[in-house]
């Protein structure tokens, strides 16, 4: 049930962040390191990246692939999934 809720709220949240990036930039102002490292319009690009990551991670969690990826890559470091 929690996976469905994450998908219901996470995927649209990511798209809302991408769609309303102009309004978010007006609210927060320029993010200087984003402008420096992502080029001109870096703040807008950062909001697109954040929205995309939120949408993808929400979808991955809902489908169970995030857990598999986490267990396979970071599990041995934390002692998860060892037999």
GIHUHU-V204077 format. One record per residue. N is the residue number from 0. PHI is phi in degrees with one decimal (none if undefined). Layout:
BEGIN
{{N	PHI} {N	PHI}}
END
This chain:
BEGIN
{{0	none} {1	-68.0} {2	-65.2} {3	-66.9} {4	-65.0} {5	-61.7} {6	-67.2} {7	-64.3} {8	-96.5} {9	-73.0} {10	-64.3} {11	-64.2} {12	-61.1} {13	-61.2} {14	-68.3} {15	-64.5} {16	-62.2} {17	-69.1} {18	-70.8} {19	-100.6} {20	-65.3} {21	-64.5} {22	-66.3} {23	-64.1} {24	-66.5} {25	-65.3} {26	-75.4} {27	-97.7} {28	84.5} {29	-75.4} {30	-99.8} {31	-61.5} {32	-68.9} {33	-69.2} {34	-65.4} {35	-71.9} {36	-91.8} {37	-104.1} {38	85.4} {39	-63.4} {40	78.3} {41	-62.6} {42	-65.5} {43	-63.9} {44	-62.8} {45	-62.1} {46	-65.8} {47	-66.0} {48	-63.3} {49	-61.2} {50	-62.7} {51	-65.3} {52	-64.1} {53	-61.7} {54	-64.1} {55	-66.2} {56	-65.3} {57	-64.9} {58	-65.4} {59	-62.2} {60	-65.1} {61	-65.2} {62	-88.8} {63	88.9} {64	-76.7} {65	-64.5} {66	-64.3} {67	-64.2} {68	-64.0} {69	-64.0} {70	-64.8} {71	-72.4} {72	-95.0} {73	-105.1} {74	-58.1} {75	-60.7} {76	-67.7} {77	-96.1} {78	76.4} {79	-99.3} {80	81.3} {81	-85.1} {82	-120.8}}
END
